[in-house]
Amino acid sequence: MLLKGLWVLGRAVRDEPHVFAISVVGSVVFSLLTIATAFVSGRVVGEIALPAIDQRHVTLGTLLLGGVAILAVSLGKILGIFGRRLGAGAMQFRLQARYRQAVTRRYLRLPLEWHQRHATGTLLSNANADVESAWYPIAPFPMAVGTVVMLVAAIVSLFATDWAMALVGVAIFPTLLGVNVAYSRRMAPRVAKSQQLRADVSAVAHESFDGALVVKTMGREAAETERFSAKTVELRDATIQVGRVRAMFDPVLDALPSIGTLAVLVVGGLRFRQGAVEVAEVVSVAFLFTVLAFPVRAIGWVLAELPRSVVGWERIRHVLDAEGDMAYGTATLPDTHKPAALRFEDVHFAYADADGNRGGDVLSGVTFDVPAGRTVALVGSTGSGKSTIAALAARLVDPHTGTVRVDGVDARDLSQDALVGTVALVAQVPFVFDDTVRGNVTLDRRTAAGHAVDDEAAWSALRLAQADGFIHQLADGLDTKVGERGTSLSGGQRQRLTIARALAGAPRLLVLDDATSAVDPRVEAAILAALRRDDDRQASILVVAYRRATIALADEVVWLERGRVAARGTHADLLATVPGYADLVTAYEKAEAEKEREHLFDDEESVTA
């Protein structure tokens, strides 16, 4: 653990060499002047104070000389402290900011499949608590480096003063380091457990807050409180264990310098009687042990925090070293004004479990296409692979075998700009940022053609998504804050807002993954009808659908069974020739009719014809 901790500190020095140099120079200046203080104090006592007591007289010049010497050393120490603390603080905060950004950037580059295998609370802990823990020892580290210099200089000074008193220092200083090493080893497993439990507590809290609606409607407040309480009790007990180890070692670490001072006084007194040393030398060495007590503790602070630092760093490295990047190519799509064609060619895909092991295929040999300018509906029972196809179409994941092509180009060969400028996905669960309506629709972005998404483009997208009606009724229109996750909006309104967001970027291929499930069927039909006849937006559409009215608007229907394309054709053809398709659509239709009777859909304000 000690070697790993020193490696982490070395990494910090390599990342911030200049700031570290400033802090170490300040620390070394402070350390050397601390030793100088001991000897200046000894000289003042021996050459000014004691003669003044014996003679009962002291001159003003002598007092001024002693005062100036002490003041000069003190001012130098102040400058050293300033440089050390400023450098150490800047180094620590710069490292924390750098690695928070690095972890976040890594999150954004890793595929959706990787995120699905990791709890959100753990990911939040990696980017915050673990980064702080990794670089926590940086604050005392420069002081510890300066203290090492101080110890070397102090031991040399001790031997130059008197070998007998020097032996006391030689005995005390290694003992201090030995106790610190033992302390570090005892702390390591306890700190690791505490750090993991912090992430667990964060994960439980995030899940409870995120599922607040379910918790309340299902009356699970007491159960969630108990679940959270159990984890916090574990964290409490683990933290207390850390505190117990610290309480055991701290008194020893604090007492050793005092024991050293006492030993020096005893040995120094004996040596003074023998005439081997002067009073000033005894005072200097005793004072040196006194002033060394606090700096030497800096080494203890660093060693004490190394286990936490190593655990934090290893958890960060788990993210930074994660594999599975979805590398983008360099290919572009020349025509940005016409609808894009989509083709799946013998696509196979399987999800991985928490350990990264892949299970059985979710999709097996899927082949179909969405011709340019056409609308294709994906229909199938739950678990048939519809959402996986939608994710593959938007390249949130890549097929294990087979190819997904956009305008004839393998999606893996497309540049990121070409891909996001061409394909837009609206997911099943609408996500709305804690921002204004305008911010949620425009996202401060540009279209593939390079045009800014302005208010005109936003209103045009809102009209197509049948959302302009309720937006006009909001108090501040586009400037209305919608709250975290759009809490001020209904489910159907959030869905229409996310559809408008996708349309505002003028995509050439629109993928709707059951993106209108919470809106009235008439509004859903109006949205799809508006998209089909819109001349300016020219987008092909792949829609995951289950309502008969929506499916009937598609040019072609792809019927999925157990991850395979079981049939293709028009809605009428499949209804007449595929019993499973007919049964599913009929069952959905009955369920929709029941929902309408019970008014489970949003009360839609208006439908734009």
Long-range contacts (C-beta under 8 A, 24 or more apart in sequence): 1-184, 1-185, 1-188, 1-306, 1-307, 1-310, 2-181, 2-184, 2-185, 2-303, 2-306, 4-306, 4-310, 5-137, 5-184, 5-303, 5-306, 5-307, 5-309, 5-310, 6-306, 8-134, 8-137, 8-306, 8-309, 8-310, 8-313, 9-137, 9-138, 9-141, 9-302, 9-306, 9-309, 11-313, 12-91, 12-95, 12-135, 12-138, 12-141, 15-95, 15-98, 16-91, 16-94, 16-95, 19-87, 19-90, 19-91, 19-94, 20-87, 20-91, 20-142, 21-87, 22-83, 22-86, 22-87, 23-83, 23-84, 23-85, 23-86, 23-87, 23-88, 23-90, 23-91, 23-142, 24-84, 24-87, 24-142, 24-145, 24-146, 25-83, 26-79, 26-80, 26-81, 26-82, 26-83, 26-84, 26-85, 26-86, 26-87, 26-142, 26-146, 27-80, 27-83, 27-84, 27-142, 27-143, 27-145, 27-146, 27-147, 27-149, 28-80, 28-145, 28-146, 28-149, 29-76, 29-77, 29-79, 29-80, 29-83, 30-77, 30-80, 30-81, 30-84, 30-143, 30-146, 31-80, 31-146, 31-147, 31-149, 31-150, 31-153, 31-295, 32-149, 32-150, 32-153, 33-73, 33-76, 33-77, 33-80, 34-77, 34-150, 34-291, 34-292, 34-295, 35-150, 35-153, 35-154, 35-157, 35-288, 36-73, 37-70, 37-73, 37-74, 37-77, 37-287, 37-291, 38-284, 38-285, 38-287, 38-288, 38-291, 39-157, 39-284, 39-288, 40-69, 40-70, 40-73, 41-70, 41-283, 41-284, 41-287, 42-280, 42-281, 42-282, 42-283, 42-284, 42-285, 42-287, 43-69, 43-280, 43-284, 44-69, 44-70, 45-279, 45-280, 45-283, 46-278, 46-279, 46-280, 46-281, 46-283, 47-280, 50-279, 84-142, 84-143, 84-146, 87-142, 88-138, 88-139, 88-140, 88-141, 88-142, 88-143, 89-139, 91-138, 91-142, 92-135, 92-136, 92-138, 92-139, 95-134, 95-135, 95-138, 96-131, 96-132, 96-135, 99-131, 99-134, 99-135, 99-316, 100-127, 100-128, 100-131, 102-320, 103-127, 103-131, 103-316, 103-319, 103-320, 106-319, 106-320, 106-322, 107-319, 109-325, 109-326, 110-322, 110-324, 110-325, 111-324, 111-325, 111-326, 111-396, 111-397, 111-398, 112-391, 112-396, 112-397, 113-324, 113-351, 113-352, 113-397, 114-322, 114-324, 116-351, 117-352, 117-353, 117-354, 117-356, 119-203, 119-206, 119-207, 120-203, 120-206, 120-207, 120-210, 121-199, 121-200, 121-201, 121-202, 121-203, 121-204, 121-205, 121-206, 121-207, 122-199, 122-202, 122-203, 123-319, 124-202, 124-206, 125-198, 125-199, 125-202, 125-203, 125-315, 126-199, 126-315, 126-316, 126-318, 126-319, 129-195, 129-198, 129-199, 129-202, 129-312, 130-195, 130-199, 130-311, 130-312, 130-313, 130-315, 130-316, 131-312, 131-316, 132-312, 133-195, 133-308, 133-309, 133-311, 133-312, 134-309, 134-312, 134-313, 134-316, 135-309, 135-312, 136-305, 136-308, 136-309, 136-312, 137-301, 137-302, 137-305, 137-306, 137-309, 140-298, 140-301, 140-302, 140-305, 141-302, 143-295, 143-298, 144-298, 144-299, 144-301, 144-302, 146-295, 147-295, 147-296, 147-298, 147-299, 148-299, 150-292, 150-295, 151-292, 151-296, 154-288, 154-292, 157-288, 158-285, 158-288, 161-277, 161-281, 161-284, 161-285, 162-268, 162-271, 162-276, 162-277, 162-281, 162-285, 164-267, 164-270, 164-271, 164-276, 165-264, 165-267, 165-268, 165-271, 165-277, 165-282, 165-285, 168-260, 168-263, 168-264, 168-267, 169-260, 169-264, 169-289, 172-256, 172-257, 172-259, 172-260, 172-263, 172-289, 173-296, 175-256, 176-253, 176-256, 176-257, 176-296, 176-299, 176-300, 177-299, 179-249, 179-252, 179-253, 179-256, 179-300, 180-253, 180-299, 180-300, 180-303, 180-304, 181-303, 182-249, 183-245, 183-249, 183-253, 183-300, 183-303, 183-304, 184-303, 184-304, 184-306, 184-307, 186-245, 186-249, 187-242, 187-245, 187-246, 187-304, 187-307, 187-308, 188-307, 188-310, 189-307, 190-238, 190-241, 190-242, 190-245, 190-307, 191-242, 191-307, 191-308, 191-311, 192-307, 192-311, 193-238, 193-241, 194-235, 194-238, 194-239, 194-241, 194-242, 194-308, 195-308, 195-311, 195-312, 195-315, 196-311, 197-231, 197-234, 197-235, 197-238, 198-235, 199-315, 200-231, 200-234, 200-235, 201-228, 201-231, 201-232, 201-235, 204-228, 204-231, 246-304, 253-297, 253-300, 254-293, 254-297, 257-289, 257-290, 257-292, 257-293, 257-296, 258-293, 260-289, 261-286, 261-289, 261-290, 261-293, 264-289, 326-395, 326-398, 327-412, 328-412, 328-414, 328-415, 328-416, 328-419, 329-410, 329-412, 329-413, 329-414, 329-415, 330-413, 330-415, 331-409, 331-410, 331-413, 331-414, 331-415, 331-418, 332-414, 332-415, 332-417, 332-418, 333-406, 333-407, 333-409, 333-414, 333-418, 333-422, 333-508, 335-407, 336-421, 336-422, 336-448, 336-449, 336-508, 337-449, 337-538, 338-372, 338-373, 338-508, 338-538, 339-372, 339-373, 339-374, 339-508, 339-509, 339-538, 339-539, 339-540, 340-372, 340-406, 340-407, 340-422, 340-423, 340-508, 340-509, 340-539, 340-540, 341-369, 341-370, 341-371, 341-372, 341-405, 341-406, 341-407, 341-408, 341-540, 342-369, 342-370, 342-393, 342-404, 342-405, 342-406, 342-509, 342-540, 342-542, 343-368, 343-369, 343-370, 343-403, 343-404, 343-405, 343-408, 344-368, 344-369, 344-389, 344-392, 344-402, 344-403, 344-404, 345-402, 345-403, 345-404, 345-405, 346-401, 346-402, 346-403, 347-392, 347-399, 347-401, 347-402, 347-403, 347-404, 348-399, 348-400, 348-401, 348-402, 349-385, 349-388, 349-392, 349-397, 349-399, 349-400, 350-400, 358-400, 361-563, 362-388, 362-563, 363-388, 363-389, 363-392, 363-399, 363-563, 363-564, 364-562, 364-563, 364-564, 365-402, 365-564, 366-402, 366-563, 366-564, 366-565, 367-565, 368-558, 368-565, 368-568, 370-509, 370-540, 370-541, 370-542, 371-540, 371-555, 372-407, 372-540, 373-538, 373-540, 374-540, 374-541, 374-555, 374-556, 375-528, 375-531, 375-532, 375-540, 375-541, 375-543, 375-553, 375-554, 375-555, 375-556, 376-540, 376-541, 376-542, 376-543, 376-554, 376-555, 376-556, 376-557, 376-558, 377-543, 377-544, 377-545, 377-550, 377-551, 377-554, 377-556, 377-557, 377-558, 377-571, 378-542, 378-543, 378-544, 378-545, 378-558, 378-560, 379-545, 379-546, 379-551, 379-557, 379-558, 379-559, 379-560, 379-581, 379-584, 379-585, 380-559, 380-560, 380-561, 380-584, 381-561, 381-584, 383-562, 384-560, 384-561, 384-562, 384-563, 385-560, 385-562, 385-563, 386-513, 386-514, 386-544, 386-560, 387-428, 387-513, 387-514, 387-544, 388-563, 389-542, 389-544, 389-560, 390-425, 390-427, 390-511, 390-512, 390-513, 390-542, 390-544, 391-425, 391-513, 393-423, 393-425, 393-509, 393-511, 393-542, 394-423, 394-424, 394-425, 394-511, 395-419, 395-423, 396-425, 406-509, 417-448, 418-448, 420-505, 421-447, 421-448, 421-505, 421-507, 422-448, 422-507, 422-508, 422-509, 423-507, 423-508, 423-509, 423-511, 424-502, 424-503, 424-505, 424-507, 424-509, 424-510, 424-511, 425-502, 425-511, 425-513, 426-495, 426-498, 426-499, 426-501, 426-502, 426-510, 426-511, 426-512, 426-513, 426-515, 427-498, 427-513, 427-515, 428-513, 428-514, 428-515, 428-517, 428-544, 430-486, 430-491, 430-494, 430-495, 430-497, 430-498, 430-515, 431-485, 431-498, 432-482, 432-485, 432-486, 432-489, 432-494, 432-497, 432-498, 434-481, 434-482, 434-483, 434-484, 434-485, 435-481, 435-482, 436-476, 436-478, 436-479, 436-480, 436-481, 436-482, 437-471, 437-474, 437-477, 437-478, 437-479, 437-480, 437-482, 437-497, 438-478, 438-479, 440-482, 440-486, 440-497, 440-501, 441-478, 441-497, 441-500, 441-501, 441-504, 442-504, 443-501, 443-504, 445-505, 447-505, 447-506, 448-505, 448-506, 448-507, 448-508, 449-506, 451-506, 453-504, 453-505, 457-504, 457-506, 458-500, 458-504, 460-503, 460-504, 460-536, 461-500, 461-501, 461-503, 461-504, 462-496, 462-497, 462-500, 463-530, 463-608, 464-499, 464-500, 464-503, 464-527, 464-530, 464-531, 464-534, 464-537, 465-496, 465-497, 465-499, 465-500, 465-503, 465-527, 466-496, 466-519, 466-523, 466-526, 466-527, 466-530, 466-604, 466-606, 466-607, 466-608, 467-493, 467-496, 467-497, 467-499, 467-500, 468-608, 469-605, 469-606, 469-608, 470-496, 470-605, 470-606, 473-605, 490-518, 490-602, 491-518, 491-602, 492-518, 492-519, 492-520, 492-523, 492-601, 492-602, 492-604, 493-602, 494-518, 495-519, 496-523, 496-527, 499-527, 503-531, 503-537, 506-537, 507-539, 508-538, 508-539, 508-540, 509-539, 509-540, 509-541, 509-542, 510-539, 510-540, 510-541, 510-542, 511-541, 511-542, 511-543, 512-541, 512-542, 512-543, 512-544, 512-545, 513-544, 514-544, 514-545, 514-546, 515-543, 515-544, 516-550, 518-601, 518-602, 519-601, 519-602, 519-604, 520-596, 520-601, 520-602, 520-604, 521-547, 521-549, 521-550, 521-592, 521-596, 521-601, 522-604, 522-607, 523-604, 523-607, 524-549, 524-550, 525-549, 525-550, 525-553, 526-607, 526-608, 526-609, 528-553, 529-553, 530-608, 546-584, 546-585, 546-588, 547-588, 547-589, 547-592, 548-585, 548-588, 548-589, 551-585, 557-581
